[in-house]
Amino acid sequence: LRGLSPLNQILCQKEDNSLIFEARFESGNLQKVVKVNEFEYQLTLRTDLYTSRHTQWYYFQVSNTQAGMPYRFTIVNFTKRNSLYKRGLRPLLYSEADAKKHKVGWRRTGNEIKYYKNNVGQDGRQYFSLTWTFQFPHDRDICYFAHCYPYTYSALQEYLMAISRDPVKSRCCKIHVLCYSLAGNIVYVLTITNPSQSGKGTKRKAVILTARVHPGETNSSWIMKGFLDYILGDSDKAQFLRDNFVFKVVPMLNPDGVIVGNHRCSLTGQDLNRKYRSNGKKFYPSIWYTRNMIKRVMGERDVFLYCDIHGHNRKQNVFMYGCERKKQSKAPNVHPRVFPFLLSKSCPDKFSFPDCHFRVRKSKQGTGRVVMWRMGVNNSYTLEAS
């Protein structure tokens, strides 16, 4: 190399094949990466902002890839003892090259997947590792990994914009600002019902649906999107539901947490699904305004059902948590087990009634489900999806 120019010397040096990691984008989460050897990397997730806890959600970009090489990634700071990764769950991979060439989106990946207890951390806490092997599909590709299918705040805004521009859907779906988050992001509320003849609309009962109070539970947003696609569709059943009910929908309760890539908390470092009894309008605006909106609706019409949609990281199936008094009325039309039971009969391959629970625990007193139940909504539920 002695006789070469500085530029040619650089070109003749061994090419650096190290992967390049990035998570500084909407909903991204990755704190640190250590290269163990040529094809093995140790990853540390970022805790929720302003906390020292809550590591589950991950979403990061990898570039400078080599196809066909046996890579291993190990995330070393999970805190949950049990995980669906022990029961067949696999990480998600998105390849920009595959998306462009073959129109392939997110897909499950990984072999030799293990979730196990590792050494106790410097803070004295017990941590758990997730490790997997895989091969990148293309050289010099840009790929993404995620715990669950991402659904960003921007994706929600684009979806709502499409509804507002649709001349048919916008007639039965009105989109309003419920409030603004701590960071100034809009928390949307949707009112869905068919236009009524004068005087008849007040007889319609209300259904309240909320989602994404926990940012890392992205499957709750996909369930909400599926519901909105259905209820705004032109099927006879959707028409019937819109003729007979008024749906009040808050599709994303915690936009700030979603944007920054938190798993559970808002920018206060608090779990918003424990704040429904709080009067902290300033600190928990989406919760305060949602509760007050429901109170206002209850003054106008009967509320048939309240359901807050979540994702579960340790249990399989789709199921519900309800609220049941120790001495529950035997009248079937007011029994909280009826609605989940009917769901299990209508879709037994997807909904599991044996996994449903109806006990009200002390630790859940501040949740939306329990607070709405104590406010008088008998059919008050948390829907959990694996």
SEDO-574883 format. One record per residue (C-alpha): residue in three letters; residue number from 1; x, y, z. Coordinates in Angstrom, 3 decimals, padded with zeros to 6 digits. Example, Ala and Ser with C-alpha at 12.3 -4.5 7.8 and 13.67 -1.06 7.14 Angstrom:
<rs>
ALA:1:012.300:-004.500:007.800
SER:2:013.670:-001.060:007.140
</rs>
This chain:
<rs>
LEU:1:000.000:000.000:000.000
ARG:2:003.058:002.271:000.367
GLY:3:002.924:003.646:-003.162
LEU:4:-000.840:004.231:-003.234
SER:5:-002.626:007.502:-002.643
PRO:6:-004.513:007.888:000.692
LEU:7:-007.859:007.262:-001.080
ASN:8:-006.637:004.055:-002.712
GLN:9:-005.162:002.908:000.598
ILE:10:-008.626:003.226:002.169
LEU:11:-010.205:001.287:-000.700
CYS:12:-007.684:-001.507:-000.334
GLN:13:-008.278:-001.916:003.385
LYS:14:-010.598:-004.686:004.534
GLU:15:-014.229:-003.661:004.193
ASP:16:-016.100:-003.229:007.486
ASN:17:-019.057:-005.605:007.411
SER:18:-020.410:-004.579:010.818
LEU:19:-024.168:-004.135:010.914
ILE:20:-025.433:-000.596:011.395
PHE:21:-028.303:-000.211:013.880
GLU:22:-030.771:002.682:014.114
ALA:23:-033.919:003.311:016.192
ARG:24:-034.275:007.102:016.073
PHE:25:-037.558:007.059:014.206
GLU:26:-041.242:007.037:015.175
SER:27:-042.019:004.221:017.666
GLY:28:-038.422:002.943:017.522
ASN:29:-036.825:001.344:020.571
LEU:30:-033.224:000.191:020.973
GLN:31:-030.682:001.617:023.412
LYS:32:-027.350:-000.140:022.891
VAL:33:-025.678:-002.767:020.699
VAL:34:-022.463:-004.677:021.426
LYS:35:-020.763:-006.643:018.653
VAL:36:-019.728:-009.968:020.194
ASN:37:-018.141:-011.399:017.045
GLU:38:-018.513:-011.088:013.276
PHE:39:-022.120:-012.312:013.156
GLU:40:-023.302:-012.036:016.770
TYR:41:-024.722:-008.938:018.478
GLN:42:-025.944:-008.261:022.007
LEU:43:-028.827:-005.766:022.210
THR:44:-030.185:-003.683:025.099
LEU:45:-033.633:-002.116:024.921
ARG:46:-034.469:001.365:026.201
THR:47:-036.758:001.523:029.229
ASP:48:-039.871:003.697:029.024
LEU:49:-038.917:007.369:029.202
TYR:50:-038.612:008.749:032.738
THR:51:-038.704:005.251:034.232
SER:52:-036.154:002.554:034.952
ARG:53:-038.584:-000.196:033.977
HIS:54:-040.702:-001.624:031.164
THR:55:-038.633:-003.317:028.472
GLN:56:-040.663:-005.416:026.059
TRP:57:-041.308:-003.428:022.878
TYR:58:-038.484:-003.303:020.352
TYR:59:-038.413:-001.835:016.858
PHE:60:-035.139:-001.043:015.109
GLN:61:-033.456:-000.786:011.714
VAL:62:-030.430:-002.766:010.529
SER:63:-028.374:-001.936:007.439
ASN:64:-025.093:-003.075:005.806
THR:65:-026.441:-006.624:005.720
GLN:66:-024.839:-009.738:004.236
ALA:67:-027.158:-012.337:002.754
GLY:68:-026.969:-015.978:003.826
MET:69:-024.712:-015.405:006.852
PRO:70:-025.652:-017.022:010.208
TYR:71:-026.413:-014.007:012.414
ARG:72:-027.444:-014.191:016.063
PHE:73:-029.166:-011.410:018.001
THR:74:-029.631:-011.560:021.785
ILE:75:-031.740:-009.001:023.669
VAL:76:-030.494:-009.106:027.260
ASN:77:-032.773:-006.932:029.418
PHE:78:-036.316:-008.257:029.369
THR:79:-037.934:-008.266:032.815
LYS:80:-040.853:-010.697:032.473
ARG:81:-040.259:-014.229:033.705
ASN:82:-042.681:-015.766:031.219
SER:83:-043.028:-014.927:027.543
LEU:84:-044.830:-016.101:024.439
TYR:85:-041.353:-016.540:022.959
LYS:86:-041.305:-019.728:025.029
ARG:87:-044.474:-020.880:023.250
GLY:88:-043.697:-020.333:019.596
LEU:89:-043.660:-016.550:019.133
ARG:90:-040.977:-015.356:016.695
PRO:91:-039.555:-011.872:016.017
LEU:92:-040.799:-009.892:013.032
LEU:93:-038.624:-008.924:010.054
TYR:94:-039.249:-006.393:007.288
SER:95:-036.943:-006.196:004.263
GLU:96:-037.030:-003.061:002.113
ALA:97:-035.649:-005.054:-000.823
ASP:98:-038.348:-007.730:-000.516
ALA:99:-041.023:-005.079:-000.144
LYS:100:-039.849:-003.327:-003.322
LYS:101:-039.161:-006.401:-005.465
HIS:102:-041.759:-008.899:-004.234
LYS:103:-044.289:-006.786:-002.295
VAL:104:-043.537:-008.834:000.836
GLY:105:-044.189:-007.025:004.116
TRP:106:-043.576:-007.991:007.731
ARG:107:-042.955:-011.686:008.363
ARG:108:-041.934:-013.888:011.269
THR:109:-038.306:-014.948:011.366
GLY:110:-035.776:-016.686:013.569
ASN:111:-034.503:-020.137:014.499
GLU:112:-033.039:-021.530:017.713
ILE:113:-035.261:-019.114:019.647
LYS:114:-034.705:-019.229:023.397
TYR:115:-036.023:-017.066:026.236
TYR:116:-034.109:-017.617:029.460
LYS:117:-032.980:-016.143:032.760
ASN:118:-029.585:-014.472:032.581
ASN:119:-027.234:-013.047:035.211
VAL:120:-028.603:-010.514:037.680
GLY:121:-027.958:-006.944:036.523
GLN:122:-025.866:-004.334:038.326
ASP:123:-029.064:-002.857:039.787
GLY:124:-029.855:-006.153:041.494
ARG:125:-032.798:-006.954:039.249
GLN:126:-033.309:-010.251:037.495
TYR:127:-033.255:-009.974:033.700
PHE:128:-034.162:-012.354:030.910
SER:129:-032.691:-012.807:027.445
LEU:130:-034.265:-013.515:024.066
THR:131:-031.904:-014.987:021.486
TRP:132:-032.468:-016.083:017.901
THR:133:-030.527:-016.923:014.736
PHE:134:-031.466:-015.857:011.210
GLN:135:-030.173:-014.946:007.765
PHE:136:-030.751:-011.696:005.920
PRO:137:-032.426:-012.213:002.525
HIS:138:-030.301:-009.676:000.604
ASP:139:-026.883:-008.008:000.621
ARG:140:-026.798:-004.293:001.463
ASP:141:-030.461:-004.374:002.405
ILE:142:-032.220:-002.195:004.968
CYS:143:-034.232:-004.353:007.365
TYR:144:-036.365:-003.790:010.447
PHE:145:-037.064:-006.000:013.456
ALA:146:-040.048:-005.624:015.792
HIS:147:-041.780:-007.382:018.671
CYS:148:-045.213:-007.001:017.071
TYR:149:-046.518:-005.471:013.834
PRO:150:-045.865:-001.715:014.216
TYR:151:-048.802:000.707:014.136
THR:152:-047.627:004.291:014.510
TYR:153:-049.459:007.502:015.338
SER:154:-048.766:008.637:011.767
ALA:155:-050.465:005.478:010.455
LEU:156:-053.549:006.309:012.531
GLN:157:-053.623:009.862:011.204
GLU:158:-053.402:008.638:007.610
TYR:159:-056.213:006.149:008.258
LEU:160:-058.481:008.800:009.789
MET:161:-057.701:011.199:006.950
ALA:162:-058.842:008.563:004.443
ILE:163:-062.128:008.161:006.339
SER:164:-062.727:011.911:006.405
ARG:165:-062.195:012.109:002.640
ASP:166:-064.516:009.191:001.880
PRO:167:-067.952:010.620:000.952
VAL:168:-069.796:007.519:002.216
LYS:169:-067.869:006.735:005.425
SER:170:-067.694:010.379:006.505
ARG:171:-071.514:010.546:006.610
CYS:172:-071.681:008.040:009.458
CYS:173:-068.277:008.699:011.081
LYS:174:-067.498:012.080:012.605
ILE:175:-063.912:012.642:013.752
HIS:176:-063.276:015.168:016.516
VAL:177:-060.483:016.261:018.834
LEU:178:-061.052:014.779:022.280
CYS:179:-058.047:016.607:023.763
TYR:180:-054.334:017.193:023.317
SER:181:-051.634:015.045:024.924
LEU:182:-048.815:016.387:027.102
ALA:183:-046.655:016.731:023.983
GLY:184:-049.438:018.458:022.064
ASN:185:-050.552:015.508:019.950
ILE:186:-054.249:015.181:019.109
VAL:187:-056.218:012.447:020.885
TYR:188:-059.042:011.646:018.482
VAL:189:-062.602:010.551:019.262
LEU:190:-064.885:009.094:016.594
THR:191:-068.688:009.068:016.672
ILE:192:-070.098:006.350:014.413
THR:193:-073.807:005.937:013.719
ASN:194:-076.171:006.257:010.759
PRO:195:-077.987:009.572:010.370
SER:196:-081.275:009.275:012.228
GLN:197:-084.739:010.521:011.584
SER:198:-085.648:013.321:013.955
GLY:199:-086.200:012.181:017.519
LYS:200:-085.234:008.536:016.980
GLY:201:-081.482:008.826:017.521
THR:202:-081.767:009.324:021.278
LYS:203:-083.157:005.784:021.652
ARG:204:-079.928:004.256:020.396
LYS:205:-077.687:002.756:023.040
ALA:206:-073.999:003.625:023.133
VAL:207:-070.946:001.408:022.742
ILE:208:-067.600:002.819:023.958
LEU:209:-064.353:001.434:022.538
THR:210:-060.807:002.540:023.380
ALA:211:-057.344:001.229:022.488
ARG:212:-053.589:001.714:022.741
VAL:213:-053.318:002.975:026.293
HIS:214:-050.164:000.818:026.393
PRO:215:-047.937:001.836:023.451
GLY:216:-046.141:-001.485:022.995
GLU:217:-049.407:-003.403:022.541
THR:218:-049.653:-002.624:018.846
ASN:219:-052.022:-005.528:018.211
SER:220:-054.709:-003.476:019.979
SER:221:-054.458:-000.892:017.182
TRP:222:-054.788:-003.572:014.522
ILE:223:-057.887:-004.932:016.256
MET:224:-059.297:-001.410:016.411
LYS:225:-058.566:-000.924:012.705
GLY:226:-060.342:-004.203:011.940
PHE:227:-063.373:-003.061:013.910
LEU:228:-063.460:000.313:012.143
ASP:229:-063.090:-001.310:008.717
TYR:230:-066.056:-003.532:009.564
ILE:231:-068.382:-001.013:011.209
LEU:232:-067.808:001.510:008.399
GLY:233:-068.385:-001.118:005.724
ASP:234:-071.494:-001.634:003.628
SER:235:-072.557:-005.066:004.923
ASP:236:-076.108:-005.540:006.198
LYS:237:-074.797:-006.309:009.699
ALA:238:-072.709:-003.124:009.812
GLN:239:-075.725:-001.120:008.629
PHE:240:-077.870:-002.742:011.327
LEU:241:-075.346:-001.909:014.048
ARG:242:-075.081:001.711:012.917
ASP:243:-078.880:001.959:012.814
ASN:244:-079.224:000.746:016.391
PHE:245:-076.131:001.977:018.250
VAL:246:-073.946:005.033:018.644
PHE:247:-070.267:004.058:018.768
LYS:248:-067.831:006.363:020.570
VAL:249:-064.279:005.340:019.724
VAL:250:-060.936:006.585:021.066
PRO:251:-058.458:004.692:018.835
MET:252:-055.195:005.802:020.518
LEU:253:-055.229:006.895:024.162
ASN:254:-051.453:007.313:024.503
PRO:255:-050.044:008.893:021.303
ASP:256:-046.981:010.303:023.093
GLY:257:-045.929:006.857:024.324
VAL:258:-046.517:005.397:020.873
ILE:259:-044.399:008.056:019.151
VAL:260:-041.376:007.709:021.468
GLY:261:-041.421:003.895:021.442
ASN:262:-042.468:003.260:025.043
HIS:263:-043.849:-000.110:026.030
ARG:264:-046.325:000.820:028.765
CYS:265:-046.190:004.422:029.996
SER:266:-046.953:007.975:028.937
LEU:267:-044.462:010.864:029.123
THR:268:-045.239:011.142:032.844
GLY:269:-043.598:007.738:033.333
GLN:270:-046.955:006.438:034.564
ASP:271:-049.267:003.638:033.392
LEU:272:-052.337:005.542:032.174
ASN:273:-054.539:002.484:032.696
ARG:274:-054.191:002.981:036.440
LYS:275:-055.265:006.660:036.356
TYR:276:-059.001:006.549:035.609
ARG:277:-059.816:007.580:039.190
SER:278:-057.409:010.511:039.017
ASN:279:-058.460:014.136:038.673
GLY:280:-055.102:014.911:037.080
LYS:281:-056.455:016.607:033.967
LYS:282:-053.087:018.299:033.400
PHE:283:-050.963:015.143:033.654
TYR:284:-053.343:012.529:032.185
PRO:285:-055.512:014.503:029.724
SER:286:-056.593:011.592:027.503
ILE:287:-057.820:009.616:030.524
TRP:288:-059.576:012.588:032.131
TYR:289:-061.350:013.588:028.923
THR:290:-062.297:009.993:028.056
ARG:291:-063.887:009.457:031.451
ASN:292:-065.769:012.767:031.213
MET:293:-066.898:011.971:027.665
ILE:294:-068.355:008.678:028.903
LYS:295:-070.107:010.446:031.789
ARG:296:-071.667:012.842:029.295
VAL:297:-072.795:009.987:027.035
MET:298:-074.343:008.196:030.023
GLY:299:-076.411:011.317:030.675
GLU:300:-077.748:011.214:027.124
ARG:301:-078.394:007.502:026.526
ASP:302:-077.870:004.003:027.929
VAL:303:-074.357:002.631:027.517
PHE:304:-074.615:-000.988:026.444
LEU:305:-070.898:-001.802:026.515
TYR:306:-067.454:-000.382:027.282
CYS:307:-064.359:-002.213:026.027
ASP:308:-060.691:-001.225:026.280
ILE:309:-058.525:-003.175:023.812
HIS:310:-055.093:-004.499:024.836
GLY:311:-052.385:-006.943:023.798
HIS:312:-051.027:-009.668:026.092
ASN:313:-047.366:-010.719:026.026
ARG:314:-047.579:-013.869:028.136
LYS:315:-050.968:-015.500:027.464
GLN:316:-052.281:-017.033:024.265
ASN:317:-055.706:-016.542:022.635
VAL:318:-058.159:-013.648:022.669
PHE:319:-060.120:-013.239:025.902
MET:320:-061.754:-010.695:028.199
TYR:321:-061.525:-009.422:031.739
GLY:322:-064.873:-008.329:033.147
CYS:323:-066.289:-007.141:036.456
GLU:324:-068.516:-009.270:038.637
ARG:325:-069.953:-008.650:042.091
LYS:326:-069.681:-011.395:044.672
LYS:327:-073.466:-011.668:044.735
GLN:328:-074.211:-011.203:041.055
SER:329:-077.826:-010.881:039.889
LYS:330:-079.074:-014.026:038.193
ALA:331:-080.886:-012.015:035.511
PRO:332:-079.124:-013.137:032.291
ASN:333:-079.443:-009.775:030.564
VAL:334:-077.293:-008.048:033.219
HIS:335:-074.757:-010.810:033.823
PRO:336:-071.237:-009.746:032.747
ARG:337:-070.328:-013.237:031.550
VAL:338:-073.007:-013.280:028.851
PHE:339:-071.300:-011.100:026.237
PRO:340:-067.914:-012.930:026.364
PHE:341:-069.755:-016.264:026.289
LEU:342:-071.636:-015.251:023.142
LEU:343:-068.361:-014.114:021.574
SER:344:-066.848:-017.537:022.243
LYS:345:-069.813:-019.197:020.534
SER:346:-069.720:-016.942:017.478
CYS:347:-065.943:-017.320:016.919
PRO:348:-064.723:-020.359:018.902
ASP:349:-061.503:-020.604:016.876
LYS:350:-060.418:-017.119:017.979
PHE:351:-062.021:-016.259:021.328
SER:352:-061.420:-018.322:024.478
PHE:353:-064.074:-018.095:027.180
PRO:354:-062.094:-020.323:029.638
ASP:355:-059.342:-017.672:029.637
CYS:356:-061.790:-014.923:030.679
HIS:357:-061.789:-013.690:034.284
PHE:358:-064.301:-011.520:036.135
ARG:359:-062.746:-010.931:039.540
VAL:360:-062.053:-007.292:040.436
ARG:361:-058.605:-007.149:042.051
LYS:362:-057.341:-004.281:044.182
SER:363:-054.458:-003.644:041.785
LYS:364:-056.967:-003.026:038.981
GLN:365:-059.138:-000.429:040.752
GLY:366:-057.791:002.420:038.621
THR:367:-058.284:000.715:035.259
GLY:368:-060.814:001.881:032.704
ARG:369:-062.726:-001.384:032.971
VAL:370:-063.291:-001.162:036.737
VAL:371:-063.934:002.591:036.878
MET:372:-066.561:002.451:034.098
TRP:373:-068.195:-000.496:035.837
ARG:374:-068.406:001.444:039.095
MET:375:-069.844:004.368:037.133
GLY:376:-072.721:002.107:036.077
VAL:377:-071.644:000.361:032.860
ASN:378:-072.478:-003.283:033.574
ASN:379:-070.832:-004.678:030.438
SER:380:-067.393:-003.202:031.084
TYR:381:-064.452:-005.171:029.694
THR:382:-060.781:-005.324:028.859
LEU:383:-060.216:-007.270:025.618
GLU:384:-056.823:-009.005:025.553
ALA:385:-055.266:-010.419:022.389
SER:386:-052.156:-012.584:022.171
</rs>
